[in-house]
């Protein structure tokens, strides 16, 4: 699990899943980003400067673990098949240490 936690692809999947779902939910919203760090990350995501993968590519990855960082009530509404909900407000690395 330690290898997984230090793997860039792992963290990209977490970020992509969280951001993509958030963007889709806020697409027609006038929401503003107050955090400069989050704004920079969001800017990079929207400019496609971070490698993206398709759902088909993701489904072909044999050892991929998809972590959904939304809150449980959001996860219950919709989520990617076999994704693990890790929450956002209560997230810690310890909470995902034993996920397989």
Number of C-alpha atoms within 10 A of each C-alpha: 11 9 8 16 13 10 11 11 13 17 15 15 19 18 18 19 20 16 19 15 19 12 14 10 10 11 10 8 9 7 8 7 11 8 9 9 10 11 13 12 16 17 12 12 17 13 9 10 10 12 9 12 11 8 9 8 9 14 11 10 9 7 9 15 17 19 23 25 23 21 15 13 9 14 18 10 7 9 15 12 8 9 15 17 19 22 18 13 9 9 14 11 10 8 11 16 12 9 12 10
